[in-house]
Amino acid sequence: MKYISNIFKTLVVAVLATTLMTSCIKDKYDEPVQLPDIDPNLEVNLTIQQLKDLYKTEAVEITEDYTVSGIVISDDQDGNIYQTLIIQDETGGVGIRIQRSDLFTDYPFGRKVYVKLKGLWVGSYNNLIQVGSADDGSGGVDAIPAAFAEDFIVKGPRNQAVTPLEISIADLSSKYQNTLIKLKDVQFVS
């Protein structure tokens, strides 16, 4: 009888312990707090087209306190654009090379960003003008190290309207590189 009593007590303790341990699991979590997007309203003293005009045939170091602003029009979420953030203002678009993957987590499509250009370089890769950390020796630029990206790129508000420039196919030229466009009156044969 004592043996059955000990088994019963052990079974009761085991059931109680299991009940207590599983009842402490939290199945529902609070929604993460979304911090409000604050526009730092940095003084913008250069357009993206003026930035692109600084490049001629060799990479150029930017030694002036220039700042550009643009809206992110393409990121690396789908894996097509590796370690490059493409921003656009009303004058054009440019790629910002950053040595980091998953840029879309901090710089999603539609986010306004400011780029402090002093100390960066503007160069070209396959005739696409880009901004980076140094001359790579071939007219292009190296990517900004991830640890220093926030020294140059300042986040602005998200969900900004991105309006593609509407042009005809006859007007299509290299000046629209890194720019979101919409071709009007075009049909393609499938």
BARO-627934 format. One record per residue: residue in three letters; x, y, z of N, C-alpha, C, CB in turn. Coordinates in Angstrom, 3 decimals, m for minus. Glycine has a CB too. Layout:
# BARO-627934
     r       n.c1       n.c2       n.c3      ca.c1      ca.c2      ca.c3       c.c1       c.c2       c.c3      cb.c1      cb.c2      cb.c3
   ala          X          Y          Z          X          Y          Z          X          Y          Z          X          Y          Z
...
***
This chain:
# BARO-627934
     r       n.c1       n.c2       n.c3      ca.c1      ca.c2      ca.c3       c.c1       c.c2       c.c3      cb.c1      cb.c2      cb.c3
   met      0.817     m1.188      0.000      0.000      0.000      0.000      0.862      1.254      0.000     m0.930     m0.003      1.194
   lys      1.954      1.195      0.768      2.851      2.332      0.837      3.464      2.596     m0.546      3.955      2.088      1.893
   tyr      3.724      1.532     m1.284      4.308      1.639     m2.613      3.336      2.367     m3.559      4.659      0.231     m3.165
   ile      2.054      2.039     m3.514      1.040      2.671     m4.353      0.870      4.132     m3.946     m0.307      1.917     m4.250
   ser      0.939      4.413     m2.673      0.829      5.780     m2.171      1.982      6.638     m2.700      0.816      5.789     m0.625
   asn      3.211      6.087     m2.686      4.372      6.829     m3.215      4.229      7.076     m4.716      5.682      6.055     m2.933
   ile      3.748      6.104     m5.455      3.538      6.283     m6.898      2.490      7.359     m7.139      3.105      4.951     m7.566
   phe      1.401      7.319     m6.340      0.346      8.312     m6.493      0.867      9.724     m6.202     m0.829      7.980     m5.568
   lys      1.649      9.866     m5.101      2.216     11.176     m4.742      3.156     11.670     m5.848      2.978     11.091     m3.385
   thr      3.979     10.777     m6.385      4.915     11.147     m7.441      4.152     11.580     m8.692      5.862      9.972     m7.764
   leu      3.102     10.883     m9.029      2.294     11.212    m10.184      1.618     12.568    m10.006      1.254     10.127    m10.429
   val      1.094     12.848     m8.821      0.441     14.131     m8.540      1.458     15.270     m8.646     m0.214     14.118     m7.130
   val      2.654     15.081     m8.086      3.700     16.110     m8.152      4.108     16.347     m9.615      4.940     15.692     m7.299
   ala      4.248     15.286    m10.390      4.631     15.412    m11.797      3.564     16.168    m12.593      4.862     14.022    m12.413
   val      2.292     15.846    m12.366      1.203     16.538    m13.067      1.164     18.009    m12.666     m0.158     15.865    m12.762
   leu      1.302     18.288    m11.379      1.328     19.678    m10.918      2.501     20.451    m11.516      1.401     19.725     m9.395
   ala      3.677     19.857    m11.515      4.860     20.523    m12.066      4.679     20.799    m13.551      6.118     19.669    m11.836
   thr      4.160     19.817    m14.287      3.934     19.990    m15.728      2.904     21.077    m15.973      3.474     18.667    m16.375
   thr      1.836     21.089    m15.181      0.801     22.105    m15.332      1.356     23.497    m15.059     m0.372     21.814    m14.398
   leu      2.117     23.633    m14.011      2.699     24.936    m13.680      3.680     25.412    m14.746      3.400     24.867    m12.331
   met      4.493     24.510    m15.257      5.491     24.898    m16.252      4.838     25.296    m17.573      6.478     23.757    m16.482
   thr      3.822     24.589    m18.011      3.200     24.902    m19.299      2.230     26.062    m19.196      2.481     23.687    m19.841
   ser      1.740     26.361    m18.025      0.804     27.479    m17.883      1.520     28.815    m17.912      0.015     27.347    m16.590
   cys      2.830     28.831    m17.823      3.598     30.077    m17.815      3.999     30.527    m19.215      4.835     29.913    m16.964
   ile      3.693     29.727    m20.229      4.071     30.093    m21.591      3.132     31.169    m22.094      4.047     28.864    m22.529
   lys      3.723     32.235    m22.606      2.932     33.342    m23.126      2.718     33.124    m24.620      3.627     34.712    m22.851
   asp      1.466     32.909    m25.018      1.151     32.641    m26.416      0.973     33.914    m27.223     m0.095     31.804    m26.513
   lys      0.586     34.974    m26.589      0.333     36.225    m27.297      1.345     37.261    m26.841     m1.118     36.725    m27.056
   tyr      1.838     37.996    m27.820      2.851     39.015    m27.536      2.305     40.377    m27.891      4.157     38.737    m28.312
   asp      2.804     41.367    m27.196      2.414     42.734    m27.489      2.985     43.138    m28.836      2.888     43.696    m26.380
   glu      2.255     43.987    m29.547      2.763     44.512    m30.815      3.998     45.361    m30.522      1.666     45.350    m31.566
   pro      5.016     45.278    m31.379      6.180     46.121    m31.150      5.806     47.594    m31.312      7.320     45.744    m32.115
   val      6.426     48.405    m30.507      6.143     49.833    m30.553      6.810     50.422    m31.787      6.632     50.546    m29.259
   gln      6.019     51.050    m32.641      6.549     51.705    m33.838      6.890     53.138    m33.462      5.522     51.657    m35.033
   leu      8.175     53.442    m33.506      8.594     54.800    m33.206      8.169     55.714    m34.339     10.120     54.875    m32.984
   pro      7.737     56.914    m34.023      7.302     57.813    m35.096      8.501     58.222    m35.955      6.600     59.070    m34.508
   asp      8.231     58.335    m37.255      9.271     58.808    m38.159      9.378     60.321    m38.033      8.972     58.392    m39.628
   ile     10.566     60.776    m37.755     10.803     62.205    m37.607     11.700     62.650    m38.753     11.446     62.540    m36.216
   asp     11.280     63.684    m39.455     12.098     64.218    m40.539     13.138     65.145    m39.919     11.221     64.971    m41.608
   pro     14.432     64.812    m40.063     15.459     65.659    m39.457     15.602     67.012    m40.150     16.784     64.944    m39.476
   asn     14.969     67.167    m41.316     15.002     68.425    m42.063     16.402     69.004    m42.179     14.097     69.434    m41.409
   leu     17.345     68.165    m42.578     18.696     68.652    m42.818     18.699     69.592    m44.015     19.670     67.478    m43.047
   glu     19.608     70.535    m44.002     19.703     71.471    m45.119     20.259     70.739    m46.337     20.596     72.693    m44.752
   val     19.491     70.730    m47.398     19.897     70.095    m48.655     20.465     71.194    m49.546     18.687     69.345    m49.358
   asn     21.732     71.031    m49.943     22.374     72.071    m50.746     22.906     71.558    m52.083     23.501     72.687    m49.964
   leu     22.442     70.391    m52.496     22.861     69.819    m53.764     21.750     68.892    m54.249     24.222     69.057    m53.626
   thr     21.441     68.967    m55.538     20.476     68.024    m56.097     21.230     66.776    m56.548     19.679     68.662    m57.288
   ile     20.491     65.719    m56.789     21.134     64.494    m57.261     21.761     64.711    m58.636     20.118     63.339    m57.315
   gln     21.121     65.498    m59.495     21.716     65.765    m60.809     23.020     66.546    m60.659     20.729     66.545    m61.704
   gln     23.080     67.512    m59.751     24.327     68.244    m59.512     25.407     67.308    m58.979     24.093     69.402    m58.525
   leu     25.019     66.358    m58.138     25.961     65.360    m57.639     26.501     64.529    m58.794     25.289     64.450    m56.588
   lys     25.629     64.063    m59.662     26.051     63.250    m60.806     26.946     64.050    m61.751     24.826     62.721    m61.565
   asp     26.708     65.352    m61.847     27.525     66.203    m62.724     28.956     66.350    m62.214     26.888     67.582    m62.858
   leu     29.203     66.070    m60.931     30.570     66.136    m60.394     31.462     65.079    m61.026     30.558     65.961    m58.871
   tyr     30.865     63.959    m61.433     31.629     62.871    m62.034     31.858     63.174    m63.513     30.895     61.511    m61.855
   lys     33.108     63.038    m63.941     33.445     63.202    m65.371     33.885     61.848    m65.928     34.580     64.284    m65.574
   thr     35.126     61.441    m65.674     35.603     60.136    m66.139     36.331     59.378    m65.045     36.519     60.306    m67.337
   glu     36.748     60.064    m64.011     37.447     59.455    m62.880     36.629     59.681    m61.618     38.882     60.042    m62.722
   ala     36.759     58.786    m60.654     36.076     58.965    m59.366     36.551     60.258    m58.715     36.334     57.751    m58.423
   val     35.629     60.963    m58.085     35.912     62.269    m57.496     35.564     62.232    m56.009     35.116     63.394    m58.223
   glu     36.500     62.670    m55.162     36.214     62.784    m53.732     35.441     64.070    m53.477     37.524     62.755    m52.895
   ile     34.445     63.989    m52.633     33.636     65.154    m52.283     34.217     65.743    m51.002     32.112     64.774    m52.104
   thr     34.734     66.946    m51.108     35.404     67.589    m49.972     34.574     68.716    m49.372     36.756     68.128    m50.401
   glu     33.485     69.073    m50.005     32.606     70.132    m49.501     31.514     69.529    m48.624     31.978     70.931    m50.673
   asp     30.896     70.355    m47.791     29.798     69.897    m46.934     28.486     69.876    m47.718     29.664     70.806    m45.686
   tyr     28.390     68.973    m48.662     27.176     68.829    m49.456     26.254     67.782    m48.833     27.521     68.445    m50.908
   thr     24.956     68.043    m48.983     23.940     67.078    m48.555     22.893     66.978    m49.652     23.287     67.496    m47.188
   val     22.556     65.745    m50.021     21.449     65.510    m50.950     20.354     64.775    m50.204     21.912     64.699    m52.205
   ser     19.167     64.843    m50.757     18.036     64.142    m50.173     17.287     63.448    m51.289     17.106     65.110    m49.390
   gly     16.740     62.299    m50.989     15.950     61.583    m51.976     15.084     60.538    m51.312     16.848     60.936    m53.016
   ile     14.234     59.949    m52.109     13.349     58.889    m51.642     13.868     57.575    m52.197     11.866     59.142    m52.075
   val     13.889     56.563    m51.350     14.361     55.244    m51.770     13.381     54.687    m52.800     14.503     54.272    m50.544
   ile     13.907     54.385    m53.998     13.050     53.834    m55.059     13.375     52.380    m55.355     13.192     54.655    m56.333
   ser     14.483     51.884    m54.812     14.828     50.484    m55.019     15.756     50.037    m53.900     15.489     50.268    m56.410
   asp     15.528     48.819    m53.439     16.348     48.286    m52.359     16.665     46.829    m52.654     15.633     48.430    m50.987
   asp     17.268     46.165    m51.714     17.747     44.798    m51.935     16.790     43.721    m51.422     19.086     44.624    m51.275
   gln     15.536     44.061    m51.180     14.607     43.082    m50.611     14.409     41.876    m51.523     13.265     43.738    m50.335
   asp     14.317     42.091    m52.805     14.101     40.978    m53.731     15.405     40.364    m54.213     13.293     41.443    m54.919
   gly     16.542     40.900    m53.791     17.832     40.323    m54.144     18.388     40.784    m55.474     17.722     38.860    m54.160
   asn     17.706     41.696    m56.158     18.173     42.147    m57.464     19.296     43.169    m57.373     17.029     42.730    m58.239
   ile     19.274     43.982    m56.378     20.243     45.070    m56.264     21.055     44.821    m55.012     19.543     46.475    m56.220
   tyr     22.274     44.353    m55.208     23.108     43.901    m54.099     23.884     45.047    m53.481     24.065     42.824    m54.564
   gln     23.706     45.265    m52.202     24.441     46.251    m51.409     24.397     47.651    m52.024     25.883     45.811    m51.250
   thr     23.270     48.005    m52.589     23.103     49.335    m53.173     21.720     49.858    m52.832     23.314     49.303    m54.711
   leu     21.686     51.111    m52.435     20.449     51.814    m52.139     20.272     52.843    m53.245     20.473     52.484    m50.702
   ile     19.146     52.850    m53.914     18.927     53.815    m54.988     17.904     54.833    m54.514     18.451     53.113    m56.301
   ile     18.306     56.108    m54.592     17.431     57.197    m54.164     17.185     58.123    m55.349     18.050     57.981    m52.966
   gln     16.079     58.841    m55.275     15.687     59.730    m56.364     15.101     61.008    m55.791     14.673     59.042    m57.304
   asp     15.445     62.131    m56.408     14.751     63.383    m56.135     14.116     63.845    m57.443     15.728     64.474    m55.548
   glu     13.656     65.072    m57.501     12.973     65.538    m58.711     13.921     65.718    m59.900     12.270     66.847    m58.427
   thr     15.245     65.664    m59.677     16.205     65.857    m60.766     16.807     64.565    m61.283     17.303     66.759    m60.315
   gly     16.671     63.459    m60.562     17.247     62.196    m61.019     17.472     61.240    m59.872     18.550     62.439    m61.744
   gly     18.181     60.149    m60.174     18.447     59.123    m59.179     19.910     58.738    m59.165     17.592     57.903    m59.437
   val     20.354     58.169    m58.043     21.743     57.746    m57.885     21.800     56.559    m56.933     22.627     58.912    m57.362
   gly     22.796     55.707    m57.143     23.000     54.557    m56.268     23.991     54.884    m55.169     23.483     53.352    m57.069
   ile     23.701     54.428    m53.968     24.593     54.584    m52.819     25.059     53.183    m52.450     23.877     55.311    m51.595
   arg     26.356     52.914    m52.581     26.889     51.583    m52.288     27.173     51.455    m50.796     28.174     51.310    m53.109
   ile     26.602     50.433    m50.162     26.780     50.193    m48.735     27.131     48.721    m48.554     25.492     50.580    m47.919
   gln     28.166     48.456    m47.809     28.661     47.091    m47.612     27.797     46.365    m46.582     30.145     47.105    m47.161
   arg     26.560     46.095    m46.966     25.624     45.449    m46.060     24.458     44.874    m46.846     25.123     46.437    m44.994
   ser     23.991     43.728    m46.420     22.792     43.135    m47.010     21.584     43.551    m46.181     22.907     41.579    m47.084
   asp     20.417     43.259    m46.672     19.154     43.575    m45.993     19.005     45.071    m45.717     19.059     42.802    m44.683
   leu     19.379     45.888    m46.681     19.225     47.337    m46.524     17.758     47.737    m46.387     19.851     48.065    m47.712
   phe     16.867     46.930    m46.952     15.442     47.267    m46.935     14.880     47.337    m45.519     14.659     46.251    m47.743
   thr     15.552     46.721    m44.544     15.024     46.767    m43.178     15.136     48.168    m42.586     15.763     45.765    m42.288
   asp     16.174     48.900    m42.949     16.337     50.276    m42.470     15.925     51.315    m43.509     17.775     50.512    m42.064
   tyr     16.064     50.960    m44.776     15.801     51.902    m45.864     14.812     51.284    m46.856     17.121     52.296    m46.581
   pro     13.538     51.130    m46.457     12.564     50.504    m47.350     12.146     51.446    m48.479     11.334     50.062    m46.559
   phe     11.536     50.862    m49.484     10.980     51.634    m50.589     10.074     52.732    m50.034     10.197     50.715    m51.568
   gly     10.258     53.969    m50.495      9.428     55.086    m50.058      9.960     55.861    m48.866      8.091     54.591    m49.734
   arg     11.104     55.471    m48.319     11.662     56.203    m47.178     12.518     57.361    m47.681     12.502     55.259    m46.268
   lys     12.358     58.503    m47.074     13.188     59.663    m47.401     14.507     59.523    m46.649     12.465     61.013    m47.033
   val     15.602     59.788    m47.331     16.912     59.747    m46.694     17.702     60.994    m47.082     17.683     58.461    m47.093
   tyr     18.613     61.352    m46.213     19.561     62.434    m46.461     20.943     61.800    m46.505     19.471     63.568    m45.357
   val     21.758     62.236    m47.443     23.113     61.707    m47.569     24.093     62.865    m47.407     23.318     60.980    m48.943
   lys     24.894     62.780    m46.340     25.962     63.753    m46.112     27.152     63.285    m46.947     26.337     63.882    m44.565
   leu     27.562     64.076    m47.911     28.504     63.617    m48.929     29.971     63.873    m48.615     28.178     64.261    m50.209
   lys     30.269     64.754    m47.676     31.671     65.075    m47.405     32.423     63.816    m46.966     31.779     66.179    m46.319
   gly     33.519     63.521    m47.683     34.316     62.341    m47.381     33.964     61.141    m48.240     34.156     61.983    m45.945
   leu     32.869     61.226    m48.993     32.492     60.144    m49.896     33.023     60.441    m51.297     30.952     59.957    m49.921
   trp     32.877     59.477    m52.179     33.331     59.600    m53.557     32.166     59.352    m54.498     34.486     58.618    m53.848
   val     32.206     59.974    m55.658     31.241     59.694    m56.714     32.029     59.116    m57.889     30.431     60.993    m57.133
   gly     31.551     57.980    m58.383     32.227     57.293    m59.472     31.222     56.568    m60.341     33.266     56.314    m58.934
   ser     31.713     55.675    m61.188     30.849     54.984    m62.130     31.167     53.502    m62.163     30.988     55.585    m63.521
   tyr     30.129     52.686    m62.302     30.277     51.257    m62.500     29.368     50.877    m63.663     29.929     50.445    m61.194
   asn     29.955     50.404    m64.751     29.184     50.106    m65.965     28.305     51.284    m66.383     28.317     48.865    m65.747
   asn     28.869     52.462    m66.326     28.212     53.721    m66.705     27.048     54.112    m65.792     27.713     53.620    m68.118
   leu     26.933     53.488    m64.633     25.942     53.902    m63.634     26.668     54.689    m62.555     25.185     52.665    m63.021
   ile     26.283     55.918    m62.368     26.955     56.766    m61.382     26.523     56.344    m59.988     26.638     58.270    m61.625
   gln     27.527     56.181    m59.106     27.297     55.709    m57.746     28.103     56.532    m56.757     27.656     54.225    m57.621
   val     27.672     56.477    m55.510     28.379     57.119    m54.405     28.912     56.013    m53.506     27.444     58.109    m53.609
   gly     30.161     56.168    m53.052     30.765     55.160    m52.183     31.839     55.763    m51.308     31.347     54.026    m53.004
   ser     32.637     54.894    m50.689     33.579     55.347    m49.670     34.949     55.715    m50.193     33.729     54.305    m48.648
   ala     35.352     55.181    m51.336     36.703     55.455    m51.847     36.778     55.096    m53.313     37.771     54.672    m51.049
   asp     37.785     55.625    m53.979     38.060     55.285    m55.372     38.544     53.842    m55.416     39.118     56.258    m56.005
   asp     37.946     53.032    m56.283     38.365     51.630    m56.365     39.494     51.405    m57.365     37.185     50.765    m56.739
   gly     39.989     52.485    m57.969     41.110     52.379    m58.896     40.700     52.203    m60.344     41.974     51.245    m58.500
   ser     39.419     51.960    m60.602     38.975     51.770    m61.983     37.900     52.780    m62.379     38.447     50.353    m62.172
   gly     37.811     53.882    m61.664     36.786     54.889    m61.947     35.523     54.690    m61.138     36.443     54.877    m63.406
   gly     35.422     53.558    m60.457     34.257     53.279    m59.621     34.540     53.599    m58.166     33.836     51.823    m59.762
   val     33.641     53.176    m57.307     33.786     53.451    m55.880     33.577     52.186    m55.078     32.800     54.533    m55.430
   asp     34.247     52.110    m53.935     34.044     51.012    m52.995     32.802     51.302    m52.155     35.296     50.813    m52.087
   ala     32.209     50.254    m51.632     31.022     50.399    m50.795     31.391     51.036    m49.450     30.345     49.028    m50.575
   ile     30.459     51.794    m48.909     30.619     52.381    m47.577     30.558     51.236    m46.572     29.510     53.475    m47.277
   pro     31.542     51.104    m45.670     31.464     50.046    m44.659     30.188     50.198    m43.822     32.717     50.077    m43.745
   ala     29.562     49.077    m43.511     28.290     49.100    m42.781     28.391     49.859    m41.463     27.819     47.682    m42.514
   ala     29.529     49.757    m40.791     29.702     50.427    m39.496     29.662     51.950    m39.617     31.018     50.001    m38.863
   phe     29.935     52.478    m40.817     29.982     53.933    m41.009     28.791     54.460    m41.795     31.260     54.318    m41.718
   ala     27.896     53.599    m42.223     26.775     54.025    m43.067     25.937     55.113    m42.398     25.891     52.831    m43.404
   glu     25.656     54.966    m41.113     24.811     55.956    m40.441     25.524     57.282    m40.195     24.322     55.402    m39.130
   asp     26.842     57.323    m40.395     27.561     58.599    m40.331     27.237     59.452    m41.553     29.084     58.363    m40.232
   phe     26.869     58.804    m42.655     26.616     59.506    m43.908     25.151     59.531    m44.301     27.407     58.878    m45.003
   ile     24.392     58.506    m43.941     22.998     58.398    m44.369     22.083     58.588    m43.161     22.729     57.024    m45.052
   val     21.213     59.585    m43.253     20.295     59.922    m42.165     18.882     59.562    m42.609     20.396     61.442    m41.778
   lys     18.212     58.772    m41.792     16.859     58.306    m42.108     15.844     59.421    m41.906     16.489     57.092    m41.242
   gly     14.903     59.480    m42.837     13.777     60.388    m42.741     12.493     59.591    m42.612     13.718     61.322    m43.957
   pro     11.365     60.233    m42.859     10.083     59.536    m42.720      9.868     58.476    m43.792      8.949     60.533    m42.766
   arg      9.075     57.465    m43.436      8.733     56.387    m44.365      7.479     56.760    m45.155      8.517     55.051    m43.604
   asn      7.134     55.872    m46.084      5.886     55.954    m46.843      5.710     57.277    m47.588      4.721     55.751    m45.917
   gln      6.796     57.776    m48.157      6.717     58.970    m48.980      6.205     58.575    m50.363      8.101     59.680    m49.076
   ala      5.471     59.457    m50.985      4.934     59.172    m52.319      6.083     59.078    m53.320      3.915     60.269    m52.757
   val      6.055     58.020    m54.101      7.058     57.830    m55.145      6.319     57.919    m56.476      7.825     56.447    m54.988
   thr      6.572     58.996    m57.199      5.905     59.217    m58.467      6.907     59.026    m59.596      5.270     60.625    m58.523
   pro      6.673     58.045    m60.468      7.609     57.853    m61.581      7.519     59.000    m62.579      7.334     56.522    m62.289
   leu      8.652     59.322    m63.174      8.662     60.320    m64.232      8.054     59.688    m65.475     10.109     60.846    m64.511
   glu      7.111     60.354    m66.075      6.446     59.812    m67.252      7.132     60.368    m68.488      4.927     60.153    m67.253
   ile      7.712     59.467    m69.289      8.412     59.884    m70.505      8.009     58.967    m71.656      9.957     59.862    m70.298
   ser      8.308     59.421    m72.865      8.052     58.575    m74.036      9.294     57.745    m74.312      7.665     59.432    m75.287
   ile      9.126     56.690    m75.059     10.263     55.822    m75.360     11.306     56.557    m76.202      9.791     54.557    m76.091
   ala     10.869     57.552    m76.968     11.804     58.342    m77.777     12.714     59.197    m76.899     11.036     59.236    m78.757
   asp     12.237     59.580    m75.710     13.022     60.411    m74.790     13.936     59.600    m73.881     12.099     61.248    m73.946
   leu     13.834     58.281    m73.946     14.617     57.413    m73.072     16.110     57.590    m73.349     14.206     55.938    m73.263
   ser     16.867     57.920    m72.289     18.312     58.118    m72.441     18.997     57.798    m71.121     18.638     59.575    m72.892
   ser     20.323     57.864    m71.127     21.092     57.536    m69.926     20.889     58.545    m68.800     22.561     57.450    m70.266
   lys     20.330     59.690    m69.086     20.103     60.662    m68.002     19.062     60.154    m67.004     19.651     62.015    m68.582
   tyr     18.286     59.144    m67.406     17.273     58.579    m66.517     17.772     57.360    m65.745     16.050     58.204    m67.314
   gln     19.082     57.107    m65.755     19.610     55.967    m65.012     19.313     56.136    m63.524     21.131     55.815    m65.248
   asn     19.021     55.023    m62.866     18.673     55.003    m61.440     17.466     55.880    m61.123     19.862     55.456    m60.610
   thr     16.569     56.032    m62.084     15.382     56.850    m61.896     14.155     56.006    m62.215     15.429     58.126    m62.785
   leu     13.150     56.103    m61.377     11.909     55.385    m61.606     11.133     56.126    m62.690     11.071     55.258    m60.289
   ile     10.871     55.441    m63.804     10.176     56.068    m64.925      8.958     55.249    m65.303     11.112     56.225    m66.135
   lys      8.069     55.900    m66.044      6.904     55.234    m66.611      6.885     55.603    m68.090      5.557     55.654    m65.874
   leu      6.985     54.583    m68.940      6.941     54.822    m70.379      5.477     54.945    m70.807      7.664     53.673    m71.167
   lys      5.184     55.998    m71.535      3.796     56.185    m71.985      3.665     55.818    m73.462      3.335     57.649    m71.754
   asp      2.493     55.386    m73.845      2.155     55.031    m75.222      3.124     53.996    m75.798      2.151     56.279    m76.097
   val      3.350     52.902    m75.067      4.242     51.849    m75.535      3.493     50.522    m75.476      5.551     51.794    m74.683
   gln      3.694     49.721    m76.515      3.148     48.367    m76.530      4.256     47.425    m76.925      1.935     48.243    m77.499
   phe      4.253     46.222    m76.361      5.242     45.212    m76.682      4.547     43.977    m77.209      6.101     44.872    m75.459
   val      5.147     43.382    m78.197      4.623     42.138    m78.732      5.075     41.008    m77.836      5.083     41.908    m80.193
   ser      4.140     40.137    m77.440      4.518     39.042    m76.550      5.184     37.914    m77.314      3.300     38.516    m75.806
***
